[in-house]
Amino acid sequence: MVLGRVQGVGFRYFTQREAAVLGLGGYVRNQWDGTVEVVAEGPGEALERLLARLRVGPRSAYVQEVSVEWQAATGEFRFFNVRF
């Protein structure tokens, strides 16, 4: 979960672009409470790189906190998508 000024600033599309470059599968979506949820699968190194980018975000965002919950991969994601 990403907390801060992360909605209405292109954060989902930034995340989708970064995840695609890293070859990750999963999704990103806005939550009703103003946070952004990110679910990603792939190699550990690529996931760590995505986390580093999420902590910065796009120029117009202000990221306060990124909380992480690691789980075993399910293999259900072929691509990384924006969900609504």
C-alpha positions as CSV (number, residue, x, y, z in Angstrom):
1,M,0.0,0.0,0.0
2,V,1.3,3.4,-1.0
3,L,0.3,6.4,1.2
4,G,0.6,10.1,0.5
5,R,-0.4,12.3,-2.4
6,V,-0.6,9.4,-4.8
7,Q,-4.0,9.7,-6.4
8,G,-4.7,12.1,-9.3
9,V,-1.0,12.5,-10.0
10,G,-0.3,9.7,-12.5
11,F,0.9,7.2,-9.9
12,R,-0.9,4.2,-11.3
13,Y,0.5,4.7,-14.8
14,F,3.9,5.5,-13.4
15,T,3.8,2.1,-11.6
16,Q,2.5,0.3,-14.6
17,R,5.3,1.6,-16.8
18,E,8.0,0.8,-14.2
19,A,6.7,-2.7,-13.6
20,A,6.5,-3.4,-17.4
21,V,10.1,-2.3,-17.8
22,L,11.1,-4.7,-15.0
23,G,9.1,-7.6,-16.5
24,L,6.7,-7.9,-13.6
25,G,3.1,-9.1,-13.5
26,G,0.3,-7.8,-11.3
27,Y,-1.8,-4.7,-11.0
28,V,-2.1,-1.3,-9.4
29,R,-5.3,0.4,-8.3
30,N,-6.6,3.3,-6.3
31,Q,-8.3,2.6,-3.0
32,W,-11.3,4.5,-1.5
33,D,-9.1,5.7,1.4
34,G,-6.7,7.6,-0.9
35,T,-4.0,5.0,-1.0
36,V,-2.8,3.0,-3.9
37,E,-2.6,-0.8,-3.9
38,V,0.1,-2.5,-5.8
39,V,0.3,-6.3,-6.3
40,A,3.4,-7.5,-8.2
41,E,5.0,-10.8,-9.0
42,G,8.4,-11.5,-10.4
43,P,12.1,-12.0,-9.5
44,G,13.1,-10.6,-6.1
45,E,15.6,-8.2,-7.5
46,A,13.0,-6.7,-9.9
47,L,10.5,-6.4,-7.0
48,E,13.1,-4.6,-4.9
49,R,13.7,-2.2,-7.8
50,L,10.0,-1.5,-8.1
51,L,9.8,-0.8,-4.4
52,A,12.6,1.7,-4.7
53,R,10.8,3.5,-7.5
54,L,7.4,3.4,-5.6
55,R,9.1,5.1,-2.6
56,V,9.9,8.1,-5.0
57,G,7.0,8.0,-7.3
58,P,6.4,10.4,-10.2
59,R,7.4,14.0,-9.9
60,S,3.9,15.2,-9.0
61,A,3.4,12.7,-6.2
62,Y,4.4,12.8,-2.5
63,V,5.0,9.4,-1.1
64,Q,4.7,9.3,2.7
65,E,5.0,5.5,3.2
66,V,5.1,2.2,1.3
67,S,4.0,-0.8,3.4
68,V,5.0,-4.2,2.0
69,E,3.6,-7.6,2.6
70,W,5.6,-10.4,1.0
71,Q,3.7,-13.6,-0.1
72,A,4.5,-16.6,-2.3
73,A,3.9,-16.0,-6.0
74,T,0.7,-17.5,-7.5
75,G,1.7,-17.3,-11.1
76,E,-1.7,-15.8,-12.0
77,F,-0.3,-12.6,-13.6
78,R,1.2,-12.5,-17.1
79,F,1.1,-8.7,-17.4
80,F,1.0,-5.6,-15.2
81,N,-2.3,-3.7,-15.5
82,V,-4.1,-0.7,-14.1
83,R,-7.3,-1.8,-12.4
84,F,-10.3,0.5,-11.8
